[in-house]
Amino acid sequence: MAMIASGSLLISGGTFSQTIEGGSRGERWRPFVPRFNVYHVVVDLFFFNADFEKLAQRVATQARHDTGELAEPAKCHPDTRVAILTDLLDWAQAITYNYPVKWMTGSAGVGKTAIARSIAEILKRRNLLLADFFFWRTGDRCNTAEFFVSTLAYQIAISLPETRPFIENAIRQDPHIFTRTLESQSQALIVGPITSVFQEGRALEGYPRIFVVDGLDECLGSNIQSQDIEKQTEILRVLYWTLSQLPAPFALLIASRPEYQIRRTLGTLPSGVCSAIMLNDSYDAEEDIRRFYLSKFREIQEHHPLRAYLPSGQWPATTVVEDLVNRASGQFIYASTVIRFIAASKRNPLNQLDRVLQSSVSGNTKPFKSLDLLYSVIFMVIDEEDLAATLRVLGILLLGRSRSTRSSRNFSPDALPPSFWDRFLGFRSGELQRLMLGLESVLSIQGLDKKYFRFYHASLQDFLFDPSRSQSFFIDAEVVYEDLAKRSICHLSTCDADIEAYVLFGMQYWFTYAKPSRDLQFSVSQLQVPILPRHLKLWFPILLGVILQSRLEQRRTLYNQLMKHYLSQLALVVSPYLEHEPLIFLLLAAIEGGGTAAGLMGDLLRTVQCHLTPEMLLIDKHGFSLQEDRILQAFLCADVEYIMDYNVFTETALVAVLQNQAMADYEMWCASAAAHLLKSFQQTSR
């Protein structure tokens, strides 16, 4: 088959011809003008666009070093980290690599991500960056391996455009490639396309050839509080395998904390493959931190709203700066947090600096003691009457990712506005945002990156959930999940679509990890409020299931009690349907179709809409809302696991129907429903 490929255009199919004019002397060549079958071109371009769109939909956009979705991406301050950046650039510019894998490691807060982001920016300007991925705990799609290879492949298609047709072809040949193992994905989307481009031994000089991967230790498991050790190990092995399959020279810069599983895996690589840079030992950060402090204090003097009340000369004194440098202990996270605390726009910088200086650090038994003390100082500023509520909110924002134990879909708390949390937590309007005032040094509120809350560093979460470090500011994760579980019960009768969707996705997860307290058990036992009829279809069945899965002592008794309540509510809602034959059809279609027909049920029910009078439509609207429940259809179509919960409704609804009428009536209704369906199909065919 003839093919023309140029940049982002691929034309295949049809006949290509070339015409030559002229005699033996002074031959004149007509320009090459392809003739092709329009049908083939349109079809090929359609697949071309569709395949690349599939890849684009699997990209973790916030995992790029130059993402525009972060308000303040961590990068090195000007004139700092010069030595390490120079060494990394020299390594990246080599024609061949004695050590194709460079591991940059160090403790939390030492500045790994800032260095990785800065070197990635430099490499991109030098046309050396092939692709990058920055893992981080709370980023959308950034804390999982699910989008890792596809994000790299998308960038390769951009930075090496010759690979793009081969990548698209791999997706076209296997539309389910994104569900394969990481190695299979890498073979199809990275190794194969690059090898195909350079299979004729073309020189790689001048082509981008460096992968940058940061924060591997923040690749998390289904329990978003714990690392996915197996997946981290798999990523490292696949990255090395990928390098070994590619035409040399390609190289990898990886940055992470020195976690055991990462050290162990890198230690198993062949000799001469990996070299390590320990930032805590190899590079003295004191001078860079000192330079950072001096620059930032000048900015505060020049731009702070209360700058007129600051000293006009050198501020603070040299001895104070040296004290702050020593307290940082080489951790840039400490220095940047101090500056944010002092520079808070609604606080007096002189008072803020005094608060930092009045805290003292003694002894070296704890590696994060100075950082812990700084976080403690920040929380000590919070009014005592607001402290419990503030910690409660922080716990929910950090742990409240709405995620099913069976589904990969989730809602990120930082993407939900303060007004949502006011409604969810039962606060007065504006209360949550008020509680967050004074915490600008550890998180941003309503940033420019489409995220309403952005925590500056994962070390805050480490601090708050470790009682030995946070002490009186400790947040118990089980208590947070208990709080979320109790709030989900409170909202069982909500008409708020945002809350409904958030709770539906998160309820299973919260009950599974919630503290099995008497308060939670009492909240469940008191659940006798009227239930919205449409919640009988999915929400309440999920609740029944999670109670059985919970660690509550009386879970079986509670389940039986709620099932009885559920059946009584269901019978009340079923009754009006039994008075109208078309509504009986709707109900039977939902019952007999069950979850297996979820994808088609909406269309099926709409086929008989012409038979429903306004009165019947009103009954359904105030009843099960079988025709208009978009949330239910979205759940059942996107997450097949929820069908088992939906079947609780269909089975119990059938029981309620049979309890109200004789079996003979039920069989008559089925026959009548079939007749309605045939009539609808006949009308549609006309």
N, C-alpha and C positions, 0 to 999 in steps of 0.2 A: 504494500500500500504506500502510495506517495505521501510524503510528509514535509511540511514546512514548519519549522520551529524558530521563533525569534522572540527572545525576552519572555514576555507574558502571553504571546500568541502562539497557539498550536493549531494548524490546519491539517487534517488528514482526510483521505478519500478523494475520489475524483481523478481527473487526468490532467497532467501538467505538460505543456508543450513549449518549445522554443523555436524560433524561426531565424534563419541566417540569410542575409541578402548579400549580394555582391559577387564579383568574380574572383579570379585568382590573385589579382593585384588590388590593393587598397580595399580589402574586405571590410564591409560595414556590418556590424552586429546590432540587431535590434535588442532593445532592453528585454530582459527576462520577464515575461508577463504570464503568470500562472492562470490557467483556466480551470475552474473546479465546479463541482456539483454543489449548488447552494444548499441543498438538503443536508448533505454530509457535513458541510461546514457548520451549519446551524446546530446540528445534533452534537458535533464534537465540542463546539464552544459551550453548549449547555452543560455537558458533562464536565468540561473544564471548570466552569464557574461553580458548579455544584460541588465538585470534589474539593476545591480550595476553600469553599465556604464551610464544608464539613470540618476541615482542619482548623479554620479560623475560629469556629465555635468551640474548639477544644483547647484554646489558649488561655493560660493564666496571665491576664494582662498586667496584674499587679506584681508579677514575679520578674519583670524586666528591670534592668538597672536604670533605664530612662523613663520608667512609667510616669505618666502625668497624673496618676490617680493618688499620689501621695502628696500631702501638704508640705512636709519637710523631710524629704528622703535623706538618709544619713550619708554624708560625704565628708571627706577630709577638709578641715579648715585650710584656707590658703596658707602656704609656706609651712605646713606641718606634714609629718610622715614622709618627708622627702626621701630619706634613705631607703625605706622599704619599697616605696613606689618606684624608685630608680632601679632597685635590684629586680623587682618583678618585671619591669619593662625590658631590662636587658635579657632576662630569661625568655620573655615572650618573643623578642625579635630575633632569636637565634634561628639559623637555617636548619639545624638539626638539634635534637634535644637529648642530652645524656639522661635527663630525668623528665620524661614527658608529663609526669604528674607532680604538681607542686601543691603541697598541703600546708595551708596557713592556719595555724591554730593558736588558741589562747583562751584565757578565762572569760567569763561573761563580763561584758562592758569594756573590754580592752580595745575595741575599735575595729573588729574584724570586718563587719559589714560596711563600715565607712570606707575602709581601705579597698575592699572588694568592689564596691560601687565606683570608687574613684578610678581604680585601675581599669575597670570595664569601660568607663567613659574615655580614658586615654587610649585604650586599645581600639575602640570604635573610631576615634579620630584618625588613628594610624592604619585603619582598614585591616586590623588583626583580629577583631572580635567576631567569631563565628556565631555564637549563641550563648545566652546566659540564663540562669534560673536562680532567683533569690527566694529560698524558703523563709517563711516567717509565720509564727504561731497563729496570728489572728487575721492573716490576709486571706482574701477570697481566692480559693483554689491554690493557695500558696503553702498550705500545711499538709499537703497530700502528694503522693507520687502519681495520682491518677492522671494529671495533666502534664507531667514532667516531659515525657518524650515528645508529645504533640507540640508543646510550647517550643522546645528546641528545634523541631522539624520546621515549624512555621518560620522561625528566625533564619534557619538555613536557606529556606526558599527565597527569602528576601536578600540575605547577604551573599548568597551564591545563586543567582537567578537561573543559572544553567541547570540546577538540580530540580527546579520547580515542576517541569513536565513529568519527571520520573517519580516525584513524590505524589503528584496527582494520580498518576497511573497506578501506584501502589494502593491508594485509597479506592480507586475505581475497581481494582481487581479483588480487594477484600474490604467491603464497606464496614466490616466489624473489626477492623484492625485495631481500633482503640480499646477493644476489650481483651486483646491478647496480652501475653506477658511483656514485661518491659524489654526483654531481649528481642522478642519477635517484633515488637514495635520499632526498636532501634534498627534491626536488620532491614525492615521494609522502608522506613521513613528517613533513615540517616545513612547507614552503611551502604545500602544498595544504590541510592541516588548519587552519593558522592563518588563511589567507586565507578559508577557508569560514566560520570563526567570526566574522570581522570584516568580511565582505563587505558588510554593510549599513551600513558606516561607523560602527560603534560606537566610542566613545572608548576609547583604550587607557590612559587615566589610571587608576592604581591596579592595573594588570595588570603581572606580571613581564615584563621586556623586555630584559634584559641577558644575553648569552652570555659566559662566561668560559672561555678556553682557555689552558692553561699548558704550558710545556715542549715546544712544537712541535718543537724541535731534537732531542728524544729519541724522535721517531717513526723507527723503524729499519727497515732492509730485511731480507731473508732471512738475510743475514750480520749477525747481531745486534751485530757490532762497528761497523757503519757506518750512517750516516744514510741514510734513504730520501728523497733530495733531490726526486725527482719527486713522491712522495706528499705531502711537506710543501708543495710548490708547489701541488699539486692541492687540498689542504685549504684553503689560503688563498684560492684562487680560488673554490672552492665556497662558503666562508663569505661572501665578498663578494657572490657571486651570490645567495645566500640572503637577505642583508640587502636587496639591491636589489629583490627580488621581494616582500618582506613589506610590509604596511601600515606606514608610518612612525608612530611612531619605535621602531625596534629598534636595538640597538647591540652591539658586540663589543669586549671587552677581551681582548687576546692578549699573552702573556708568553713570551719566548724569549731565547736568546743572540742576539747580532747576527750570525748566520751570513749568508754572502753570498747564498744562494738566497732567504732570507727577506727580506733588505733589498731585493734586486732585485725580487721579486714585489710587495711592498708599494709599492715605488717606481713601479710601473706603474699603480697605481690612480689614478682621476681626481683632479684637484686638489680639495682640501677634504674628502676622504673619511677620510684617515688622519693622525693626529698621533702623534708618538713621544715617549716619556719615557725618557731615558738615565739610569738610576739612578746610574751612576758619576759623571756630570757635574752632573745637575740637583738632586740631593739629597745633602747632606753627612751621611753615616752615622756620623760619628765620635761625635757626642753620643749617638746611640742605642746604639752599641756600648759606650760608656762606661757608660751606664745599665744595660745588660745585664750587663756585668761586675760592677758593684757589687751588683746584686741577686743574681746567682748566687753570688758569694763569700759573701754573707750566708747564703744557703741552705746552703752547705757548712759554714760555722761552726755553724749551728744543727742540722743533720740528719746530717752525716757520721758513720759509726760510730766514727771516731777524732777526733771533735770535741773531746774532753777534752784533746787534745794540741796543739790549735791556739791561737794567741794570742786572748785575750779581747777586746782592743780592735780598732781598725781593722786589717783584714788583707785583702789585702796593703797595703803603703804606697802612697800616692798616686802616687809616682814609678813604681812597678811597674805600676800600672793604666795610667798614661799610656804606658808602654813597650809594654804589650800592645795598647793602642788603636792606636798607631802601626804596630805589626807587622801588624795586621789589614788595613790599607790599604783600609778600606771594605768588606771581605769578611766578612759575617756567618758564613760557613761556617768561617772561621778562628777567630773568637771562640767559636762553639758547639763546635768540635772541641777547642779549648784547655780549655774548661770540662769537657767530658766526660772528657778525659784527666786533669785534676786531681781530678775528683770520683769517679774509679774507687773502688768501695767497698773493694777489697782492697789499695789503695795508700795510702801516707801523702801527703796533699795537699801538705804542705810539700816533700817530696822531688819530687813530680810537678811542682810549680811551679818548683823549682830546675832541673829538667831542661829545661823550656821556656825559662827565662831564660838558661841557659848556652849555648843555641844562639844564633848571631848571623847577622844578615842584612846584607850589604854590597853596594852597587851596585844599580842598577835596570834591569839588562839583561833580566831575565826577569819577566814579569807575575805569575807565580804563585810567585815565589821564596820568599816567607814561608810560603805554604801548603805548598810542597814541603819546606821545611825542617822544618815541624811534622810532616808525615807521616814524614819521615826519623827524627825524634826518637822517634816512636811505635814505629817498627820497630826502632830501636836498643835498645829495652828488652827485646826478645825474646832469649831465651838463644841463644847462637851455635849450639849443637847442634840447636836447634829451628827455626832460621830457614828452612832449605831446605824442610822439611816444611810449615811455616806458609805460605810463599809458594806452594808446590804446591797446598795446599788452597784458598787464596784464588783462585788462578787457575782452579781447577775450579769453585768456587762462582760466580765471575763469568762464566766462559765455558761452563760445562758444561751449558747448556740443551740437553736432549735433543730435537733437532729434525731431522726428515728433510729432505733437500734437495728432496723432492717433496711432502711432506705439510705441512699447516698445523698439525697437532697437535704439541704439545710438552710436555715435563715441565720444570718450573722447579726448579732446584737448591735454591732457598730454601724450597721446600715439602716437601723430603725431610728427615727427621730425622737427627740426628747418628749414630744407630745404623745407618742405611742407608749413610752414607758410610764408617763404620768397616768394614762388610762389603765395600763396593765397592772400597775402597782397600787392603784387607787389613790394617787396623789392629787392634790390640787394642781391646776394648770401652772406650769413653770417651776414646780417644786424640784424636779430632778435637776434642772439646769442650775437652780440656786445652790443645791447641795454640792455640785461640782465646782463651784467658784472657789478659788484658792488652790485648786489642784492643777493649774496650768503647767506646772513644772513636770508633771508626769503624764499628762494626756492633753490632747487638743479637743476642743468641742466645736462642732459644726465647722470642720475644716473645708478646704477647697477641693478635696479629693473624693467627693461623693460619699464620704463616710462621716457620720455625725460624731463618732468618738474614735480617737486614735491614741492608743497607748504607745509611748515613745520607745519603751524597751521591755523585753520579756522578763528582765530582772525584777520588775515590780510584782509580777505574778509569782515568781519564785519566792519573793520576800513575804507576800501576804499569805500564802498558803503553807508556809513553814513556821510552825509555832515557836520553834527555837530561835527564829530570827525576828519575827514580827511581834511576838509576845502579846501585848495588850491590843495590838491591831490585827491579830490573827483572824483569818476567815476560814471557817470550816466548810469544805466543799460539800460534804453531805448535808449540812444545814442549808446551803444555797439551793441544792436540788430539792430539799424538802420544801423550801419556800416556793420554788417554782411549781412543784406539784400541788401545793395548797392553792396557789393562785389559779392554776388550771381548773381546779374544782369550782372556785368562785366564779369563773367565766363560763360555766357550762350553759348558762342561759343567755350568753352575750349575742348581740346582733352586730358586733364589730367584726367585719370581715378580716381585717388585718390580725386581730387577736385570735380569731378562730383559726386562721391558717398557721399562725405561729405556734399555738398550743397543740394543734393536731400533729404537727411534725415533731414536737418536742416532748409530748406527754410520756411516751414510752421510755425515752431516755431518762427523764427526770425521776419517774417512779422507780426505775431500776436502781439508780444510784442514791436515791433519797435516804436520809436517816429515818429508820423505822420507828419514829417517835410516837408517843401517845397522842400528841397534838395532831399529827397527820392521820392517825387512825381515827381520832374523834371527828376530824373534818370529813373523812370518807363516810363515817357512820351517820353523820347528820345530813347527808346529801339526799334531801327529800324535796328540793325545790322543783317547781314546774320546769320541765325541759322543753326547749324549742323543738317542735316536731321534726324539723329537718336534721337536728342533731341526733335523732334516734337512729339515723341510717349509718353513721360512721363514728361520730364523736363518742357517743355513749358506749358502743361496742368496743372501741379502743380502750376506754376507761375500764370496762369490765376485764379486758385481757391483761392490762398492766397491773391491776390490783392483784391478780393471781400470780404475776411474775415478781411482784414486789417482795420485800422482806418483812412486811407487816405481820405481826404475830397472829392476828385474827383474820388473815386475808381470805380464807375459805368462807368464814361466816359472813364477812363483809360482801363477798361476791354473791352469795346466795341472797342476801338482803337486797342488794342493788338489782339483781336479776328480777326479783319479784316486783320491785318498783318499776323497772324497765318494762316488764310485760304489762303492767297496769296502764302505764302511760301509752304504750303502743296500742293497746286495745281501744283507748279513747280516741286516738287519731284515726284508726282504721275505720271506725263506725261510719263516719260521713261518706266514705268512699263506697260503702256497700249499698248506698241508696241510689246510685246512678251507674248504669251499665258501662258507659264509656270510662268512668273513673275506676270501675272494677277492672277493665282492661288494662288501664295504666298500672294499677297495683299488681295485677297478675304478671304483666310484662316485666316489672321490676323484680318480682319474687322469682318467677321461673327463669328469667334471664340471669339473675344473680350477678356476681362480679364478673363472670366469664364473658358477659355481653356488655361490659361497661363501656367499651369503646364505641359501640353502636347504639346503646340504649337511648341516648339523647335523640339521635336521628329517628329511631324507631318510634319513640313516644310522640315526636312532633308530627309523624305521619297521620295521627288521628286527631290532631288539634282541631281540625275542621268539625269534629263531632262534639267538641266540648263547648257548652254554653258558657256565657260569662259567669253564671253562678257556679258551674263546675270548676272553672279556672280559679275562681276565688277560693273554693274549698281546697284545691291543690296548693294554691299559694300559701294559705294558712296551715296547710297540712304538711305532707312530706316534701312538697315542692319538687315533684318528680320531673317536671319539664324544665325547670329553670335552675337547678342546683349545679352551677358551674364548678364550685369548689369540689363537690363530690366527684364529678366527672374528671376533673383535672387530677385528683388524687388517684383514682382507680386506673386511669389511662397511663399515668407516669410511674406509678409504683404498684406493680402487680401484687406485692406482698399485702397491701391493704385489702385485697379482695377477701381474705379470710375474715377480716373484721366486718366487711360489708355483708358477708354470708350470715353473720350473727343476726343482722337485721332481717334478711330475707327468710331465714328459717323461723325466727320468732314471729315475724309478720304472718307467715303462713299459719302458724299455730293460732294466732289471734283470729284469723279469718275463719278457720275451721271451728273454733270455739263459738263463733257467732252464728254460723250457718251449718246446715247438714251437708254431708258429703255429696248428696245428689245435687244440691244447689251449686256446690263448688264445681262439679263436673259440667253442669249446665253453663256456668260462667266461662269455663275454659273453652267450651264449644262456641259460645257467643263471642268471646274474645278472638278466636280464630277467624270467625266470620267477619268481624270488624277489620281484622288485619288484611284479609283477602280483598275486602271492599276497598280499603285504602290503597293497596297495591294496584287494583284495577283503575282507580281514579288517577293514580300517579302515572300509570302507563299511557293514559290518554293525553 
